[in-house]
Amino acid sequence: MRMPNPPHPGEFVKTEVIEPLGLTVARAATVLGVSRPTLSAFLNGRSDLSGNMALRIEKAFGVRMDTLMRMQASFDIARTRKREGDISVAPYRPHEART
């Protein structure tokens, strides 16, 4: 069953990793080797998860990169589905293409 509004992976990392470890965003950014603004944007859902960031999180905190990237994909799919009505593309019909 598909989740209608999957969480942004940053929300998961913030609530299930960073906060339980008692880390500040600044300290977590140092551990990950990224800037505080970069990590903050991700944790607050203002930026998408990159493969690079997913691998950093896996190496630092043990959360599988694959899991995080699947979370991002689910989030992206749900976000795009919400805009489905804005995209007007007719189904391809092979017989119509021949003239």
Legacy VTK file of the C-alpha trace (Angstrom):
# vtk DataFile Version 3.0
C-alpha trace
ASCII
DATASET POLYDATA
POINTS 99 float
0.000 0.000 0.000
1.337 3.419 -0.970
1.671 6.088 1.703
-0.171 9.218 0.531
2.229 11.667 2.173
5.565 10.019 2.893
7.858 12.080 5.100
10.820 13.931 3.689
13.957 11.915 4.532
15.345 14.942 6.383
12.480 14.724 8.854
13.340 11.072 9.485
17.044 11.791 9.964
16.259 14.684 12.298
13.764 12.848 14.518
15.234 9.337 14.412
18.975 10.015 14.303
20.104 13.549 15.154
17.722 14.309 18.043
18.013 10.896 19.780
21.801 11.239 19.728
21.498 14.665 21.344
23.367 16.339 18.489
22.945 19.933 17.462
22.646 20.648 13.773
26.079 22.295 13.908
27.690 19.244 15.532
25.958 16.812 13.168
27.125 18.917 10.200
30.695 18.685 11.481
30.388 14.905 11.874
29.046 14.652 8.308
31.604 17.046 6.856
29.022 19.462 5.460
28.071 23.039 6.274
25.466 23.787 8.906
23.180 25.570 6.370
23.382 22.568 4.021
22.379 20.120 6.744
19.709 22.445 8.122
18.098 22.806 4.678
17.980 19.021 4.324
16.685 18.326 7.847
13.927 20.915 7.402
12.833 19.617 3.994
14.091 22.615 2.020
16.522 20.518 -0.020
16.384 17.005 -1.397
18.653 14.188 -0.305
21.645 13.710 -2.578
23.490 10.437 -2.969
26.505 12.113 -1.421
24.589 13.140 1.703
22.957 9.699 1.965
26.374 8.044 1.929
27.696 10.465 4.553
24.729 9.647 6.811
25.278 5.913 6.300
28.974 6.179 7.167
28.415 8.387 10.213
25.217 6.980 11.685
24.669 3.565 10.107
21.385 4.326 8.346
21.534 2.528 4.995
21.987 4.805 2.016
19.549 2.619 0.066
16.836 3.180 2.651
17.323 6.939 2.632
17.324 7.127 -1.167
14.099 5.071 -1.313
12.559 7.515 1.153
13.564 10.400 -1.132
12.123 8.615 -4.169
8.809 8.006 -2.358
8.704 11.639 -1.290
9.431 12.795 -4.870
6.757 10.522 -6.331
4.116 11.774 -3.889
5.117 15.403 -4.493
4.902 14.952 -8.269
1.579 13.077 -8.091
0.091 16.081 -6.308
0.926 18.147 -9.406
-0.310 15.517 -11.856
-3.142 17.744 -13.048
-0.643 20.439 -14.078
1.050 18.130 -16.587
-0.823 17.731 -19.845
0.553 14.930 -21.996
-1.582 12.818 -24.309
-0.977 9.060 -24.362
1.202 7.938 -27.256
-0.728 6.098 -29.956
1.549 4.414 -32.542
-1.055 4.469 -35.325
-1.375 8.255 -35.017
2.366 8.715 -35.529
2.303 7.175 -39.016
1.313 9.439 -41.880
LINES 1 100
99 0 1 2 3 4 5 6 7 8 9 10 11 12 13 14 15 16 17 18 19 20 21 22 23 24 25 26 27 28 29 30 31 32 33 34 35 36 37 38 39 40 41 42 43 44 45 46 47 48 49 50 51 52 53 54 55 56 57 58 59 60 61 62 63 64 65 66 67 68 69 70 71 72 73 74 75 76 77 78 79 80 81 82 83 84 85 86 87 88 89 90 91 92 93 94 95 96 97 98
